[in-house]
Each structure stands twice: as C-alpha cells, then as structure tokens.
Amino acid sequence: MTEKELMKKWFAAVKGTGFIAKGSIRQYKRNCGKKSCPKCASGERHLTYQMTYYKDGRQHSRYVGPTQIEEFRQAIANGRKLEELMVDFGLEYLKILKKQAKEN
Ligand SMILES: [Zn+2]
C-alpha cells in the first residue's frame, strides 16, 4: 500500500464512522428533591445518566438526558471504533515508512 492509498482508505473509514464521542456513561439513581414525588418516597428514585471524559488531564462530566442516551451511546461506540481504526492506520503507516527506508 502507498501513502496515498492509505490516506484514501482512512478518509473512507472515517466517513463511515458517523457521529463520534469519547468518554464513558455511568448511570445512577438520584432524588429529585420534590417532597410529593412518589418515586422518591418509594425509594425507587430517578434513573440519571452522566458522561465522564478526560480533558487536559482532568476528569469532567456532563448530564445526558434520557432522550439523548441511545444516540450518545452509539457515538461513544463509534468513537471506540475510530480508535481501533487509528491503531490499524498507524501500523499500516509504519509498514510504509519501513518499506521506504529499505528503498533509500
Ligand atoms: Zn423524585
């Protein structure tokens, strides 16, 4: 494979990945704070999703709403797929560089 072919392969792979995100989703139960809430009174409470991610060496988090959770989970899965593609891309690129070193 040439460098040009590898780039072409990379762009095609990225194009097919869709929306991506990096982080992990954690689910927990919380009290809503309303005194008359039957869910909280029964101890069932409310299912809540939180996305945690690292940036600049620090951990951050964001609330993810129940209507966003399915699509956002998919984006995280797509992000992991992209990371696998990066590993494959790097290995292929290294092969090309080694081949070039032999030719010169
Ligand atoms: Zn409640």
Boltz pocket constraint, residues with backbone or C-beta under 6 A from the ligand:
constraints:
  - pocket:
      binder: B
      contacts: [[A, 30], [A, 31], [A, 32], [A, 33], [A, 34], [A, 37], [A, 38], [A, 39], [A, 40], [A, 45], [A, 46]]
      max_distance: 6.0
